[in-house]
Amino acid sequence: MINEHVFWKDEAAKHFYLINEGVCELVASDEQTLIRFMSKGAFFGEIGCLLTGKRSCSVIVRTTTILHKIKKD
């Protein structure tokens, strides 16, 4: 859904995501500072899954988006 969070900073990282369609926004912990826009072909969530176990920032859906979710296991 547009303007919904995919995940919040500091949540446990159990999945990483690939964008098939649409635009997501990577935002800093203050929920104001834009880090980057991501679109088709981009991926996110891998740092938490592979390195830290926690989310390093938040991701918000900005347009109608189709994501593929890959479980950490």
C-alpha positions in Angstrom: 0.0 0.0 0.0 1.2 3.5 -0.8 3.0 5.3 2.1 3.1 2.1 4.2 6.4 1.0 5.8 7.9 -2.3 4.5 10.0 -2.2 7.7 11.2 0.2 10.4 14.7 0.9 11.5 16.0 -1.5 14.3 13.4 -4.3 13.5 14.7 -7.8 13.4 15.9 -8.6 9.8 14.2 -11.8 8.7 13.7 -11.1 5.0 15.3 -9.1 2.2 13.3 -7.6 -0.7 13.6 -7.2 -4.5 11.5 -4.5 -6.3 9.7 -5.9 -9.3 7.6 -2.8 -10.0 7.1 0.6 -8.3 9.1 2.9 -6.1 10.3 2.6 -2.5 12.1 5.2 -0.4 14.9 4.5 2.0 14.8 6.9 4.9 17.0 7.6 7.9 16.0 6.9 11.5 14.5 10.4 11.9 11.9 9.4 9.3 12.5 12.7 7.5 15.8 12.4 5.8 15.7 10.7 2.4 18.6 8.4 1.7 17.5 7.2 -1.7 14.6 6.2 -4.0 14.7 2.7 -5.3 12.8 1.3 -8.2 12.5 -1.8 -10.4 15.5 -4.1 -10.1 16.7 -2.6 -6.8 16.9 -4.7 -3.6 17.1 -3.8 0.1 17.2 -5.5 3.5 20.3 -7.5 2.8 22.6 -5.7 5.3 20.3 -6.6 8.2 19.9 -10.2 7.0 23.6 -10.9 6.3 25.5 -8.7 8.8 23.7 -7.1 11.7 20.4 -8.9 12.3 18.6 -5.5 12.6 17.4 -3.0 10.1 19.7 0.0 9.6 17.0 2.3 8.2 13.3 2.3 7.3 11.7 1.6 3.9 8.4 3.2 2.7 6.4 2.3 -0.4 5.8 5.5 -2.5 3.9 4.1 -5.5 2.0 0.9 -6.3 4.7 -1.6 -5.8 5.3 -5.4 -6.3 8.0 -6.8 -4.0 9.5 -10.2 -3.8 10.4 -11.2 -0.3 13.2 -13.7 0.4 13.4 -15.3 3.8 16.8 -15.2 5.6 16.8 -18.9 6.3 
